[in-house]
Amino acid sequence: MSEVIEVPVVIVGGGSCGLNLSIFLSDLAVDHVLLERHPSTSHAPKAHIINQRTMEIFRQHGIADPIVEQGTPPRQMSQVVWQTSLGGDGPLDRKVLAAIDTWGCKAGTERNTTYLRDAPLLPSNLPLLRSEPIFRAIAEQKNPGKVLFGHTVTDFTDQGDSVIVHVQTKDDKQITYRAQYVVGADGGKTVGPKLGIEMDGPTKLRQVTSVHFKADVSEYWDDRTCITNFASVESGPGFQSGSMLPLGPSWGRHSEEWQMHFSVPVGVEALSKEAAIIRVRELLKLPDLEMEITSCTNWILERVLARSYQKGRVFLGGDATHRHPPTTGLGLNTAVQDAHNLAWKLAYVLKGKASPQVLNTYETERRHIGRRNCDWAFFTSKRRLVISAAMGLQEGQTAANTIHLTQLLDETSEIGKAGLAVLQEAVEGQKVEFGAHNMDLGFSYLEGLFVPDGSEPPREDPTQQVYTPTTRPGHRLPHAWIEFRGKFLSTHDLLGTNGDFLLITDRHGKPWVEQAREVAEERGIGLRIAHIVAPYQGAKEGEYVDSDAHWMEVRGFKDGGAILVRPDSVVGWRSLGRANPGNLDISSAFDTLLGNSSSRTLLNGISSRTSH
């Protein structure tokens, strides 16, 4: 029998979820090993949009800078267009039919101002084949010798008090690990099926062929465009005909690599490289385009959610729990946020600072978000059919399509002007995909590891365009720029990386601070304190200044109130006003957040004490 290696956590899978979980656990000083069966990170250029919530998590853990450096500059991901072709010199060629601004990246717009106000970083765009090497390098630097590619988990057994994991190395050696916990971040390939956890939801929604190729189209590409959807008189509109996006490493018109997506009937084999070259050239109307095909892959569109995120000592995350259409760009983002939620809870339980019951809230909190994101991606994918209908093109109806496009592009045609107006209106409706600001930042946990304070949630925009910052427990900590000793920081920068809780109050919150420090010291918990004051108050030593008064607008409590923020930047507790001497509840709040009491019981006890 091979030697058994003891390790607190085994991560199965070295994709975006597993690698980021490794980074977070390293920052939390949790010993672990990551096992990935493939020899390298992904060669597939999928999962490219990185939203603001994920970017602020990356900022917290030192990942954001290389993502920003290698990612698409905002100007070059500021629009999505629908057009007839890139090349050609016919009357229907190289015509833009409709366009929409995207992700708050167009400078000077109201949406851009909103995005800049609500988070420390704008979204980014970087395909998986470029982002995963960044994740891997950071994970290996933080956990040397324990991020193991070419290592296949052949079997595992949950023994109740530990999990035995059997591994085959790339040189056919056998290794056995004994872990306290295992996290399956393998895309649902092995861990979930072995646990018997089923995925619910429709599958085989559509089959997509993705062509990854190298070419120079700098003469034809609009430098502001992130995605172009083509409308061909031969093939029909949009995604059915083809959608194209740059992959870098340079961006805009000078991108060296590209990806084209085609919708094909389920069951059809992927195009050969020769057939892909013909298809791309025909669609772009660039018959002499020099191309190098890197890959042609087929994948199935589905909307499925795991029935459970945990069984015993084994957890699932990322694509092992939720798979959905790529519209709205929620896949990678949800995976990273799963890992962020689970990491600090594992750390606190393994270090004896929290009850193992805390781990049960991972599924309670994240499965709700998984369902929400699956449903939204499914909805926005179906919404593209509205654009196809408004386009008015039908596959196989070349003569009719030619007449229709000719009318659309005739500035003197009443039908053409009406058709373009209707099409643009349909495209503007796709703001639910390209501007769902609240989907990115406005998530909240209905139940879980927080103390409800009886307040009502913000009113939600059904199109998810409007994010309303709130410190209501169960919601993300709002971002605001604050000044400390001449340096500007985000409120999210106050958290640090090592799992500390954060108490934010003002100059009048001294009773909260004193008790919180006492409780944290008793329990061996790291606690950071931030007194944030308005600029007109004049900062004293150790205070942070809300220079533009944005924090005062979003903090959600009166003078002397306070909030307690979890290590994953979710608000865990709030007092709406000053503390009464002898009637403090920080200790009880920590009991709840560390799994030692019922939040419902606690709420009943404090509801009358948080409204002063």
SULHUBEL-V768535 format. One record per pair of residues at least 24 apart in sequence whose C-alpha atoms are under 7 Angstrom apart, sorted by the first residue. I is the first residue (numbers start at 1). J is the second residue. If there is no record, write none. Layout:
i: (I;I)
j: (J;J)
This chain:
i: (2;2;2;3;3;4;4;4;5;5;5;6;6;6;7;7;7;7;7;8;8;8;8;9;9;9;9;9;10;10;10;10;10;11;11;11;11;11;12;12;12;12;12;13;13;13;15;15;16;16;16;17;17;17;17;17;17;18;19;19;19;20;20;20;21;21;21;22;23;23;23;24;24;25;26;26;27;27;28;28;28;30;33;33;34;34;34;35;35;35;35;35;36;36;36;36;36;37;37;37;37;38;38;39;39;40;41;41;42;42;42;43;44;44;45;45;45;46;46;47;47;47;47;47;48;48;48;48;49;49;49;49;50;50;50;50;51;51;51;51;52;52;52;52;52;53;53;54;54;54;55;55;56;56;60;60;60;61;67;68;71;71;71;72;72;72;72;74;75;75;75;76;76;76;76;76;76;77;77;77;77;78;78;78;78;78;78;79;79;79;80;80;80;80;81;81;81;82;82;82;82;83;83;83;84;84;84;85;85;85;85;86;86;86;87;87;87;87;88;88;92;97;98;98;98;99;100;100;102;102;103;103;118;119;120;120;127;158;181;181;182;182;182;183;183;183;184;184;184;185;185;185;185;186;187;187;187;188;188;192;197;197;197;198;198;199;199;199;199;200;200;200;200;201;201;201;202;202;202;203;203;203;204;204;204;204;205;205;206;206;206;206;206;207;207;207;207;207;207;207;207;208;208;208;208;208;208;208;209;209;209;209;209;209;209;209;209;210;210;210;210;210;210;210;211;211;211;211;211;211;211;212;212;212;212;212;212;212;213;213;213;213;213;213;213;214;214;214;214;214;214;215;215;215;215;215;216;217;218;218;221;222;223;223;224;232;233;233;233;234;234;234;235;235;236;236;236;237;237;237;238;239;270;270;270;271;301;303;303;305;309;310;322;322;323;324;324;324;325;325;325;326;327;327;327;327;328;328;328;330;338;340;341;344;344;353;354;354;355;355;355;357;358;358;361;361;364;364;365;365;365;380;380;386;387;387;387;390;390;390;391;432;432;435;436;436;437;437;437;437;438;438;438;438;439;441;442;443;444;444;445;445;449;449;449;450;450;450;450;450;450;451;451;451;451;451;452;453;453;453;454;469;470;470;470;471;471;471;472;473;473;473;473;474;474;474;475;475;476;476;476;477;477;477;480;480;481;482;482;482;482;483;483;483;483;484;484;495;499;500;500;500;500;500;501;501;501;501;501;501;502;502;502;502;502;502;503;503;503;503;503;503;503;504;504;504;504;504;504;505;505;505;505;505;505;505;506;506;506;506;506;507;507;508;508;509;509;509;509;511;512;515;516;519;575;576;576;576;577;577;577;578)
j: (174;175;176;175;176;176;177;178;176;177;178;177;178;179;31;32;177;178;179;32;179;180;181;33;179;180;181;182;34;179;181;182;183;35;182;183;184;185;36;183;184;185;186;184;185;186;41;132;132;332;336;185;317;318;335;336;339;185;135;136;139;135;336;339;339;340;343;139;138;139;142;340;343;343;142;143;497;498;347;498;499;347;146;147;146;147;148;147;148;149;151;152;148;149;150;151;152;149;150;151;152;149;150;149;150;149;132;133;128;129;132;129;128;129;127;128;129;127;128;127;128;329;331;332;125;126;127;128;124;125;126;329;123;124;125;333;123;124;333;440;119;121;122;123;440;440;441;333;336;337;121;123;120;121;493;496;497;497;131;124;124;125;126;124;125;126;251;105;105;106;224;223;224;225;226;251;252;105;224;225;226;102;105;106;224;225;226;224;225;226;225;226;227;228;227;228;229;228;229;230;231;229;230;231;230;231;232;230;283;284;285;220;284;285;220;284;285;286;285;286;406;420;423;424;427;427;427;428;434;435;434;435;479;479;479;490;247;313;313;314;313;314;315;314;315;316;315;316;317;316;317;318;320;320;318;319;320;319;320;320;306;307;308;306;307;304;305;306;307;304;305;306;307;303;304;305;302;303;304;301;302;303;266;300;301;302;301;302;263;265;266;300;301;263;264;265;266;298;299;300;301;261;262;263;264;298;299;300;261;262;263;264;270;296;297;298;299;259;260;261;262;296;297;298;259;260;261;276;295;296;297;258;259;260;293;294;295;296;257;258;259;291;292;293;294;256;257;258;291;292;293;256;257;290;291;292;256;253;253;254;253;253;252;253;252;283;398;401;402;395;396;398;395;396;393;394;395;388;391;393;388;263;296;297;298;296;325;374;378;371;363;363;370;374;374;374;377;378;377;378;381;377;377;380;381;433;377;433;434;373;366;568;568;499;567;523;594;595;594;595;596;595;594;595;448;449;447;448;445;447;448;432;433;426;423;426;427;422;423;426;423;463;464;465;464;465;464;465;466;467;464;465;466;467;464;467;467;475;474;475;474;475;572;592;593;474;572;573;592;593;599;572;573;589;599;603;603;574;603;607;607;554;554;555;556;555;556;571;571;571;572;573;574;570;571;572;570;571;569;570;571;569;570;571;550;551;546;544;545;546;547;544;545;546;547;544;545;567;567;525;526;527;528;567;526;527;528;565;566;567;527;528;529;564;565;566;528;529;530;562;563;564;565;529;530;531;562;563;564;530;531;532;560;561;562;563;531;532;533;559;560;531;533;559;560;560;561;562;578;579;579;586;586;587;610;610;611;612;610;611;612;612)
